[in-house]
Each structure stands twice: as C-alpha cells, then as structure tokens.
Amino acid sequence: MLVYPTGRGHYPAMSAQSPQSPQSPHSPQSESSDFAKVSEFIREIRIALLTTVDRDGRFHTRPVQTLHVDADRTLWFFTDWSSPKVEELHHDIRVSLGYADPKRHVYVAVSGSGSLLRDTRKAEQLWSIEQRAYYPDGPRDERLALLRVSIERAEYWIAPGRVSYLLAAATAVVTGKPAGVIGENRTIDTIK
C-alpha cells in the first residue's frame, strides 16, 4: 500500500470545543446513534460535493461518489492521481463534504481530513463495473487513487416540509418570537 504523503499539509491545531460552542448534551450512545443516522443518509444520497482548499486559499468544490462508509467514521472515494485535488490535499488535508436530498428534506455536512493512497485490495473491495468509464484497467489502473476521508465532524438536518414552516411562520407572527430549529438537527464531533 502506498500512502500519499500529507506531512507537509497545512492543518491548524484544533481544540475539542471552541470557547463559544456549548458542550454537546449527547451521550456517547446518542452520538453513536446519530452517526448511524448520518451513515445511512450518506449511503442513500451517495453523491456529495467535496470541497478542498487550493494553494491560494480558495475553495475548490466538485461532485464525488461515496463508495463506502466505514463504522470507524471513514468515507471512501476514487479519484485520479492527476486530479487537482491530489495537489490540494498535499497542501491542505482539510476537506468538507455536503450531501442533499431535497425531496426528503435531508441534508448532511461533513468535515475532516483527507488522505490519498494506492491500495489495490481496497480498490477491489470498492469496485463496481461503472467505474470502468474512468478507470478502464479496473482496480489496478495506474491512475486510480483512493481518497480516504476521516470524519471529524458531521451535522445533519431533517426538515419536516413546507406545512411545518408555514405553521411556524404563523406562530412567529402571532407571538412575535422567531421559530427555533424546525425539524431535527444534530452535530457529531469526533475530536474530543
């Protein structure tokens, strides 16, 4: 297995909690349940918008297909070794992924660190026939790189639909108080 070096990548020190963010009221059991829900949403939606940071500090976003979600909070993708994201991840390993299913009102945001590797065995596990369009030589294609994203933070929203928003708007007009979160919203931090 060849692991693409990320040692030179910029990655500022992070604390578990910023001074302004409250402690999470979730128990480890609740976080596990929340992550199971995040994993399910990611598997169902599959296509994400992956954002990396280029050398000039600008965001670079593109669609990617999620191939697998591991229980250890790792996401797997294929990419080409000549892709701009390879150089971007060499410079800065921070990534963000956004998933959306507007029909079901489900949204997921993930942030973490990305690494690139060559691992034929893992590529064979993740392989599907449609990948031949990009990698004609199959899982052993020289251009095929595995992108592994270690999730550090995930957040999801489940919106209840238009009627709930209209009711909340009517209540806000009558009471003069804005609505809080409508639906369900959870955050899972893996860095403690």
Secondary structure by P-SEA (a helix, b strand, c coil): cccccccccccccccccccccccccccaaaaaaaaaaaaaaaaaacccbbbbbccccbbbbbbbbbccccccbbbbbccccccaaaaaaaacccbbbbbbcccccbbbbbbbbbbbbbbaaaaaaacccccccccccccccccbbbbbbbccbbbbbbbccaaaaaaaaaaaaaaccccccccbbbbbbccc
